Amino acid sequence: LSFALANRDPVMDHLLDTTTNNNNEERLNAKPLFWHIHKAGGTTLHDFLSLCLNLTVAAEVGIKEGHDQDQELTQVIIDERKYINVDTTTEEGIERAARLGFLDIHENVDIVISPLIIPAATNLFSDTKKGVMFSLLRHPVERAISLFYYLQRATWEPTYTEQLVNMTLMEYIQSDFMESNWMVRFLVGKPEGFIDEHELEAAKQILREKCWIGLQSNLADSIGRFGKLFQWNLNPKWDLCMEDLRAGKTRSNSNPMKKVVDPNSDEWLLLRQLNDLDMKLYHYAQHLYSNQGFLYFPEFQTPDFTT
């Protein structure tokens, strides 16, 4: 197991460890790095932080309105929100941010959002300017189904293709568009090719040692934990933002065309098989969520996934 992380040094050394007693001051001096798993509550969290709490975010929005041509990094206002003029969701965008001196403007950033945890940790953080990794995870089969119905209508996405519009879910599952074990792959940096239990164990180690776990199924309590962790709950707007969140007054990429899929259906069973490693990782993350709750967040209701 140690070999898996050693292979990525100093990448993971750029992220604070969850299992050591790093003091609160050290964590508050580090920058939150949200590992964005698509269709797992990330858009809601993004809105919560940028629109409601008015935090300065490094994500993909910062290069809109021509800011990808900027030669210096600075804060920009886009859609009445504060962003750094970078794109932290692509390898090219991360490389540009690093080249233009992202580390030098750390104090101007409240949170970094990226699905690419290894490139982000490598290039946007350092031994002296560390990150604190946290994430929201979702049941892999539910996420895959949600992603399919989202991609069918997401004309604004660079990956949008009309080929998906008239596909059935089964046709999608059997097509080249279908992804498998996305979480394990992106945690260990193997988006393509063969992976097995070795990569799963490496992914488990990263979550265990480096990631504060949230669950899309427990969204409000998960965000409440993050608020305590990063002291966002000291923000004067925190209580009102949480009220709106619990009342469902947030933008999300909900899809009225999404169909309910029977857990006993062929589609569900096939998706489980295609994402067998992610299923194991998700169940492991549920255990971590429980353990972190008991140890660090006793004031929040914590489901017991340990049985």
Phi, psi and chi 1 to 4 in degrees:
 res  aa     phi    psi   chi1   chi2   chi3   chi4
   1 LEU       -  -43.9  -69.8 -178.9      -      -
   2 SER   -62.9  -29.5   58.7      -      -      -
   3 PHE   -62.1  -36.3  172.4   76.8      -      -
   4 ALA   -61.3  -44.2      -      -      -      -
   5 LEU   -77.8  -34.9  -78.9 -167.7      -      -
   6 ALA   -60.0  -31.9      -      -      -      -
   7 ASN   -61.8  -25.1 -109.3   -3.6      -      -
   8 ARG  -108.0   10.8  -73.8 -174.4  -68.9  -77.0
   9 ASP   -66.3  140.4  -75.2  -17.6      -      -
  10 PRO   -91.6   17.3   34.8  -35.0      -      -
  11 VAL   -53.2  -57.0  177.2      -      -      -
  12 MET   -74.6  -17.5  -71.0  -59.3  151.8      -
  13 ASP   -68.3  -16.3  -75.9  -17.0      -      -
  14 HIS   -79.6   -7.3  -67.6  175.5      -      -
  15 LEU  -113.8  136.0  -58.1  177.5      -      -
  16 LEU   -65.5  148.5  -75.1 -175.1      -      -
  17 ASP   -85.1  136.5 -153.3  -40.8      -      -
  18 THR   -82.5  -19.3   61.4      -      -      -
  19 THR   -95.2   -3.7   55.2      -      -      -
  20 THR  -103.2  160.9   57.1      -      -      -
  21 ASN   -85.5   55.7  -68.3  -39.5      -      -
  22 ASN   -64.8  133.9   50.2   69.5      -      -
  23 ASN   -70.1  162.4   59.8   52.8      -      -
  24 ASN   -60.6  -36.1 -156.6   40.4      -      -
  25 GLU   -63.6  -41.6 -177.5 -179.8   -6.1      -
  26 GLU   -62.2  -42.2 -176.0 -179.5   16.9      -
  27 ARG   -67.5  -38.7 -172.5  162.2   61.1 -118.0
  28 LEU   -72.8  -22.5  -67.4  175.7      -      -
  29 ASN   -81.1  -17.8  -75.0  -26.0      -      -
  30 ALA   -84.1  166.5      -      -      -      -
  31 LYS  -105.4  134.4  -69.4  -62.7  174.2 -175.3
  32 PRO   -63.8  131.3  -21.0   32.4      -      -
  33 LEU  -118.9  108.2  169.4   58.0      -      -
  34 PHE   -89.9  115.6  178.1   65.1      -      -
  35 TRP   -79.5  107.7 -179.8   41.1      -      -
  36 HIS   -89.0  108.5 -173.3 -173.2      -      -
  37 ILE   -94.9  117.2  -58.4  167.3      -      -
  38 HIS   -62.6  141.9  -63.8  -64.0      -      -
  39 LYS    65.2   36.6  -53.0  -51.2  -61.9  173.4
  40 ALA  -131.7   22.3      -      -      -      -
  41 GLY   101.4    1.8      -      -      -      -
  42 GLY   -66.0  -37.0      -      -      -      -
  43 THR   -64.6  -41.1  -61.4      -      -      -
  44 THR   -62.2  -44.7  -60.9      -      -      -
  45 LEU   -62.9  -43.6  177.4   68.8      -      -
  46 HIS   -56.0  -48.5 -174.5  156.0      -      -
  47 ASP   -63.4  -42.0  -75.3   -5.9      -      -
  48 PHE   -57.6  -44.3 -179.0   88.6      -      -
  49 LEU   -77.4  -43.6  -62.0  174.9      -      -
  50 SER   -85.2  -42.9   64.1      -      -      -
  51 LEU   -86.5  -42.5 -168.8   59.4      -      -
  52 CYS   -88.0  -48.5 -160.0      -      -      -
  53 LEU   -86.2  -11.0  -67.2 -174.5      -      -
  54 ASN    63.2   36.3 -160.1   33.0      -      -
  55 LEU   -82.4  158.0  -59.9 -175.6      -      -
  56 THR   -90.6  121.9  -59.6      -      -      -
  57 VAL  -113.9  140.5  176.7      -      -      -
  58 ALA  -106.6  111.8      -      -      -      -
  59 ALA  -148.6 -148.4      -      -      -      -
  60 GLU   -90.0  -17.9   75.5  -79.9   12.3      -
  61 VAL   -68.5  -26.0 -176.5      -      -      -
  62 GLY   -63.0  -15.3      -      -      -      -
  63 ILE   -99.9    5.1   60.7  166.5      -      -
  64 LYS   -65.7  165.1  -70.8  172.7   67.4  174.2
  65 GLU    60.2   32.1  -58.8  177.4    2.1      -
  66 GLY    82.5    7.2      -      -      -      -
  67 HIS   -74.2   -7.1  -72.2  -66.2      -      -
  68 ASP   -70.0  -12.9   57.5  -34.0      -      -
  69 GLN   -93.3   -5.2  -58.9  -58.7  -47.9      -
  70 ASP   -61.4  143.0  -65.5   -9.9      -      -
  71 GLN  -100.9   -3.5  -64.2  -56.2  -52.9      -
  72 GLU  -133.5  146.6  -67.1 -176.8   -0.8      -
  73 LEU   -86.6  134.9  -62.2 -173.4      -      -
  74 THR  -158.5  171.0 -173.2      -      -      -
  75 GLN   -81.6  137.6 -175.6 -170.7   97.5      -
  76 VAL  -128.8  154.4  -66.6      -      -      -
  77 ILE  -105.1  118.3  -54.6  -63.7      -      -
  78 ILE  -131.6  127.4  -63.0  173.5      -      -
  79 ASP    53.3   38.9  -60.6  -29.1      -      -
  80 GLU    63.5   25.6  -60.1 -178.2   -6.7      -
  81 ARG  -127.7  157.6  -48.9 -174.3 -160.6 -169.0
  82 LYS   -96.8  124.5  -63.1 -174.4  -65.7 -173.6
  83 TYR  -132.3  158.2  -69.8   97.8      -      -
  84 ILE   -90.9  141.5  -58.7  -61.9      -      -
  85 ASN   -78.0   62.2   54.9  -20.3      -      -
  86 VAL  -135.7  167.9  -65.4      -      -      -
  87 ASP  -122.4  108.0  178.6    0.3      -      -
  88 THR   -95.9   14.5   54.2      -      -      -
  89 THR  -106.1   -2.5   66.7      -      -      -
  90 THR  -128.7  155.7   67.2      -      -      -
  91 GLU   -62.7  -39.8  -70.1 -163.7   24.3      -
  92 GLU   -63.5  -41.4  -63.2   79.1    9.6      -
  93 GLY   -66.5  -38.8      -      -      -      -
  94 ILE   -65.7  -42.3  -69.2  169.6      -      -
  95 GLU   -63.2  -39.9  -70.7  169.7    2.8      -
  96 ARG   -63.6  -44.7  170.8 -179.4  172.0  -90.2
  97 ALA   -59.9  -43.6      -      -      -      -
  98 ALA   -65.4  -41.5      -      -      -      -
  99 ARG   -64.0  -35.2 -172.7  174.5   65.8 -109.3
 100 LEU   -87.2    4.5  -66.7  179.8      -      -
 101 GLY    93.7   40.0      -      -      -      -
 102 PHE   -56.2  -38.3 -171.9   83.8      -      -
 103 LEU   -60.9  -28.3  -75.6  170.1      -      -
 104 ASP   -76.9  -14.7  -63.1  -30.3      -      -
 105 ILE  -114.1   19.9   63.4  157.9      -      -
 106 HIS   -50.3  -39.2 -108.0 -135.8      -      -
 107 GLU   -66.6  -16.1   64.0  -85.6    8.0      -
 108 ASN   -92.2   -2.6  -60.1  -31.7      -      -
 109 VAL  -108.6  133.7 -175.9      -      -      -
 110 ASP   -94.0  -33.4  -69.0  -43.9      -      -
 111 ILE  -157.6  142.5  177.8  174.3      -      -
 112 VAL  -108.8  133.0  177.8      -      -      -
 113 ILE  -118.9  127.0  -62.2  176.2      -      -
 114 SER  -159.9  141.9 -179.3      -      -      -
 115 PRO   -81.4  -15.4   29.2  -33.0      -      -
 116 LEU   -98.0   81.8  -53.2  178.1      -      -
 117 ILE   -65.3  -38.8 -167.1   64.6      -      -
 118 ILE   -72.4  -50.6  -67.9  178.3      -      -
 119 PRO   -59.6  -38.4  -24.4   34.3      -      -
 120 ALA   -65.7  -46.9      -      -      -      -
 121 ALA   -64.6  -36.2      -      -      -      -
 122 THR   -68.9  -45.9  -54.8      -      -      -
 123 ASN  -100.4  -23.1  -64.2  -74.9      -      -
 124 LEU  -105.8   -0.5  -55.7 -178.9      -      -
 125 PHE  -138.0  169.4  -59.8   87.5      -      -
 126 SER  -150.3 -178.1   70.3      -      -      -
 127 ASP   -64.2  -28.6  -71.0  -25.5      -      -
 128 THR  -102.8  -17.3   56.3      -      -      -
 129 LYS  -124.4   84.0  -64.2 -175.8  176.6 -179.8
 130 LYS   -89.0  165.3  -65.3 -160.8  173.0 -170.4
 131 GLY  -114.5  160.0      -      -      -      -
 132 VAL  -119.0  111.1 -178.7      -      -      -
 133 MET   -80.5  134.4  178.0 -177.6  173.4      -
 134 PHE  -146.7  161.1   70.4  111.2      -      -
 135 SER  -159.3  161.8 -169.7      -      -      -
 136 LEU  -113.0  125.5  -72.5  165.6      -      -
 137 LEU  -111.3  153.5  -75.7   74.8      -      -
 138 ARG  -135.9  152.1 -177.0  178.8 -174.0 -179.7
 139 HIS   -49.8  123.8 -171.6  -70.0      -      -
 140 PRO   -58.8  -35.2  -27.2   36.1      -      -
 141 VAL   -70.7  -45.1  175.8      -      -      -
 142 GLU   -60.5  -39.9  -66.4  177.8   -1.7      -
 143 ARG   -65.0  -42.7 -168.3 -177.1   80.5   81.9
 144 ALA   -62.9  -41.3      -      -      -      -
 145 ILE   -66.0  -44.9  -66.4  167.4      -      -
 146 SER   -61.3  -41.1  178.7      -      -      -
 147 LEU   -63.0  -41.3 -177.8   63.3      -      -
 148 PHE   -59.4  -50.6  164.8   63.7      -      -
 149 TYR   -68.5  -28.6  -72.4  112.7      -      -
 150 TYR   -67.8  -48.5  170.5   74.7      -      -
 151 LEU   -65.6  -24.0  -68.8  175.1      -      -
 152 GLN   -64.5  -26.4  -81.4 -166.9  -44.0      -
 153 ARG  -121.7   -2.4   65.9 -175.2 -178.0   90.1
 154 ALA   -83.0   70.6      -      -      -      -
 155 THR   -63.7  -19.7   53.6      -      -      -
 156 TRP   -81.8  -10.0   54.2   89.2      -      -
 157 GLU   -83.3  140.7  -70.1  -77.7    1.9      -
 158 PRO   -60.1  -26.6  -19.3   28.8      -      -
 159 THR   -88.9    4.1   53.7      -      -      -
 160 TYR   -62.9  136.8  174.4   77.3      -      -
 161 THR  -141.5  138.7  171.1      -      -      -
 162 GLU   -66.9  -15.5  -69.6 -174.0   -6.6      -
 163 GLN   -61.0  -26.3  -70.3  177.2  -97.2      -
 164 LEU   -83.0  -18.8  -68.4  177.1      -      -
 165 VAL   -57.9  -44.8  173.1      -      -      -
 166 ASN  -102.4    8.9  -64.4  -47.0      -      -
 167 MET   -72.2  147.5  -91.1 -168.8 -174.4      -
 168 THR   -84.2  165.9   64.2      -      -      -
 169 LEU   -60.4  -41.5  177.4   58.1      -      -
 170 MET   -63.4  -40.6 -179.2   60.9   81.4      -
 171 GLU   -62.7  -39.0  -71.5  170.1  -19.6      -
 172 TYR   -63.2  -45.5  170.5   70.5      -      -
 173 ILE   -59.4  -35.9  -66.8  169.3      -      -
 174 GLN   -90.0    2.8  -64.1  171.6  -26.2      -
 175 SER   -97.4  172.8   76.3      -      -      -
 176 ASP   -74.6  -10.3  -68.3  -23.4      -      -
 177 PHE   -75.3  -19.9  -65.0  108.6      -      -
 178 MET   -71.8  129.0 -178.5   64.0 -149.1      -
 179 GLU   -95.2  160.5   62.3 -175.0   30.1      -
 180 SER  -140.2  138.1   67.2      -      -      -
 181 ASN    51.7   46.4  -62.8  -49.6      -      -
 182 TRP   -58.9  -42.4 -172.9   95.4      -      -
 183 MET   -63.7  -49.6  -69.5 -167.0  -64.4      -
 184 VAL   -61.1  -44.6  171.6      -      -      -
 185 ARG   -59.9  -44.8  -70.4 -177.4  177.0  -78.9
 186 PHE   -81.5  -20.8  -82.9   77.3      -      -
 187 LEU   -71.5  -35.6  -83.0  174.5      -      -
 188 VAL  -101.7   -0.5  -57.3      -      -      -
 189 GLY    76.1   33.9      -      -      -      -
 190 LYS  -128.1   73.3  -72.7 -172.5   69.0  173.8
 191 PRO   -64.0  -20.5   19.3  -30.3      -      -
 192 GLU  -133.1  167.1  -62.1  177.6   -6.6      -
 193 GLY    90.2 -178.9      -      -      -      -
 194 PHE   -76.8  134.7  176.9   76.6      -      -
 195 ILE  -135.0  155.5   58.2  172.3      -      -
 196 ASP  -147.0 -155.8   59.5   14.7      -      -
 197 GLU   -60.8  -27.4  -62.7  -71.8  -30.6      -
 198 HIS   -61.0  -47.3  177.6   77.1      -      -
 199 GLU   -68.1  -34.8  -76.8   78.1   16.1      -
 200 LEU   -60.4  -44.7  172.4   62.1      -      -
 201 GLU   -65.3  -37.4  -68.9  -54.7  -43.5      -
 202 ALA   -64.4  -40.5      -      -      -      -
 203 ALA   -65.2  -40.9      -      -      -      -
 204 LYS   -59.9  -41.1  -76.0 -178.0  177.4 -180.0
 205 GLN   -64.2  -40.2 -175.8 -176.7    3.9      -
 206 ILE   -63.7  -46.2  -66.3  168.8      -      -
 207 LEU   -62.7  -42.9  -70.6 -170.0      -      -
 208 ARG   -64.9  -42.9  179.7  174.8   66.2 -109.3
 209 GLU   -93.9  -22.8  -63.6 -174.6    4.4      -
 210 LYS  -123.5  -13.1  -61.4  -63.9  179.6 -179.5
 211 CYS  -120.6  131.4 -170.7      -      -      -
 212 TRP   -85.9  121.2  -66.5   94.7      -      -
 213 ILE   -91.6  133.8  -56.8  -66.0      -      -
 214 GLY  -123.7  157.4      -      -      -      -
 215 LEU  -123.9  133.9  -60.4  175.2      -      -
 216 GLN   -60.9  -30.2 -171.8 -104.1    5.2      -
 217 SER   -72.6  -16.0   58.4      -      -      -
 218 ASN  -127.0   54.2  -63.4   73.7      -      -
 219 LEU   -62.4  -50.8 -175.0   61.3      -      -
 220 ALA   -64.0  -44.4      -      -      -      -
 221 ASP   -66.5  -34.7  -80.7   -5.3      -      -
 222 SER   -63.2  -45.7  -64.6      -      -      -
 223 ILE   -66.9  -33.7  -67.8  177.6      -      -
 224 GLY   -60.7  -41.1      -      -      -      -
 225 ARG   -61.2  -46.0  -69.4 -175.7 -177.3 -167.0
 226 PHE   -62.1  -36.6  -59.5  150.4      -      -
 227 GLY   -61.6  -40.7      -      -      -      -
 228 LYS   -67.8  -43.8  176.5 -176.3  176.6 -177.4
 229 LEU   -59.2  -45.1 -168.3   68.2      -      -
 230 PHE  -103.8    6.7  -59.2  117.3      -      -
 231 GLN    61.0   26.6  -68.0 -166.4   -2.6      -
 232 TRP   -66.4  -22.9  -65.9  -29.1      -      -
 233 ASN   -70.2   -4.5   58.3   -0.3      -      -
 234 LEU   -86.4  -10.7  -59.3 -178.8      -      -
 235 ASN   -63.0  132.2 -172.0  -55.4      -      -
 236 PRO   -56.2  -24.4  -19.5   28.4      -      -
 237 LYS   -91.1   -1.9  -61.1  177.5   67.8  177.6
 238 TRP   -55.6  -51.1  175.3  -99.3      -      -
 239 ASP   -62.3  -41.4  -71.1  -20.3      -      -
 240 LEU   -67.0  -40.8 -178.4   58.7      -      -
 241 CYS   -62.3  -41.8  -68.8      -      -      -
 242 MET   -66.9  -37.1  -74.7  -59.7  -66.1      -
 243 GLU   -60.1  -45.7  -77.3 -179.7   24.2      -
 244 ASP   -63.6  -39.4  -72.6  -11.4      -      -
 245 LEU   -63.0  -47.8  178.0   71.7      -      -
 246 ARG   -66.9  -26.5  -67.2 -177.3 -172.6  -80.6
 247 ALA   -86.1   -1.8      -      -      -      -
 248 GLY    78.7   19.4      -      -      -      -
 249 LYS   -89.2   53.0  -62.5  178.1 -177.0  178.0
 250 THR  -132.1  150.2   56.6      -      -      -
 251 ARG   -73.8  137.6  177.3  178.7   70.7   95.3
 252 SER  -148.5  162.3   65.6      -      -      -
 253 ASN   -85.8   55.4  -70.4  -43.3      -      -
 254 SER   -73.4  151.0   58.2      -      -      -
 255 ASN  -127.1  112.5 -172.6  -10.3      -      -
 256 PRO   -65.8  -17.3   22.9  -32.5      -      -
 257 MET   -87.6   -7.1  -57.4  -57.4  -68.1      -
 258 LYS   -64.5  135.3 -180.0 -179.0  171.7 -177.3
 259 LYS  -103.6  150.3  -59.9  176.5  177.9   63.0
 260 VAL   -77.9  132.2  175.7      -      -      -
 261 VAL  -110.5  127.2  178.5      -      -      -
 262 ASP   -67.2  126.9 -175.2  -14.5      -      -
 263 PRO   -60.9  -13.8  -24.0   34.1      -      -
 264 ASN   -98.3    4.8  -65.0  -47.5      -      -
 265 SER   -78.0  162.3   66.1      -      -      -
 266 ASP   -61.8  -37.3  -69.3  -19.4      -      -
 267 GLU   -62.1  -46.9  -70.9   89.0  -16.0      -
 268 TRP   -61.6  -45.5 -171.9  -77.5      -      -
 269 LEU   -65.1  -39.1  -64.0  175.5      -      -
 270 LEU   -64.8  -41.3  -88.5  174.3      -      -
 271 LEU   -64.9  -36.4  -74.4  169.4      -      -
 272 ARG   -61.9  -43.3  -81.8 -171.4   67.9   99.3
 273 GLN   -65.8  -42.7  -67.6  170.5    8.3      -
 274 LEU   -66.6  -24.9  -76.1  169.5      -      -
 275 ASN  -118.8   38.4  -66.2  -77.2      -      -
 276 ASP   -62.6  -38.9   57.9  -29.1      -      -
 277 LEU   -70.9  -39.8  -61.6  177.5      -      -
 278 ASP   -65.1  -35.1  -92.7   11.3      -      -
 279 MET   -60.9  -45.3  -74.4  -62.4  -57.0      -
 280 LYS   -64.7  -39.5  -67.4  175.7 -178.6  177.1
 281 LEU   -66.3  -39.2 -174.4   67.6      -      -
 282 TYR   -64.3  -44.5  178.0   71.9      -      -
 283 HIS   -63.7  -35.9  -69.4  -47.8      -      -
 284 TYR   -65.8  -39.7 -175.8   72.4      -      -
 285 ALA   -64.5  -34.6      -      -      -      -
 286 GLN   -60.9  -41.8  -71.8 -179.6  -50.6      -
 287 HIS   -62.5  -43.5  -70.3  -77.8      -      -
 288 LEU   -61.7  -40.3  -67.4  176.6      -      -
 289 TYR   -60.0  -44.4 -178.4   79.1      -      -
 290 SER   -63.3  -47.3  -69.3      -      -      -
 291 ASN   -63.0  -43.9  -68.3  -22.1      -      -
 292 GLN   -64.3  -35.7  -70.5  178.4   -1.6      -
 293 GLY   -63.9  -47.3      -      -      -      -
 294 PHE   -63.5  -37.4  -64.7  138.0      -      -
 295 LEU   -82.2  -40.7  -72.1  171.3      -      -
 296 TYR  -119.0  -19.3  -56.6  107.8      -      -
 297 PHE  -131.9   57.2  -52.1  105.0      -      -
 298 PRO   -64.8  -19.7   23.1  -33.3      -      -
 299 GLU   -77.2  -11.0   65.9  -88.8   43.5      -
 300 PHE  -101.6  147.2  -66.0   96.4      -      -
 301 GLN   -69.3  124.2 -176.9  177.5   -0.6      -
 302 THR  -116.3  116.8  -62.5      -      -      -
 303 PRO   -64.1  146.2  -11.3   22.5      -      -
 304 ASP   -96.6  101.8 -174.5    2.7      -      -
 305 PHE   -95.9    7.7  -63.2  111.4      -      -
 306 THR   -83.3  -10.1   57.6      -      -      -
 307 THR   -87.4      -   55.0      -      -      -
